[in-house]
Amino acid sequence: MTIVSNLFRSLLLTALLSFLTPLLLLGVGLVSLLGVSYIPGVAELGQLGTAQLLTFLSIFGDGYPIQGMLTIGITCSTVAGLFDVFNFYLYQDLRGH
């Protein structure tokens, strides 16, 4: 029973961290670009970067940037969960032999 509970605990932690990491990185990038857009002289660069990032996110979200961020987060979480399950399987196989 402890093997299964270890798998689920590891899988939950991996999925949660892998979901939050891209959201935080995209959020920090967006806030940074918005902050740069208020600085005179480089305001156009910040506005252009913000528009490009929002366009990128809206591509993944069917026109909605928030939905695009969630799609990227769920995809990263799924891939990390699959890697975690594979690692768990590989570790169990090596330990058995």
VENNORUR-V768833 format. One record per run of one state. SS is the DSSP state (H for helix, E for strand, C for the rest). FROM is the first residue (numbers start at 1). TO is the last residue. If there is no record, write none. Layout:
ss = {SS	SS}
from = {FROM	FROM}
to = {TO	TO}
This chain:
ss = {C	H	C	H	C	H	C}
from = {1	2	37	43	61	65	97}
to = {1	36	42	60	64	96	97}
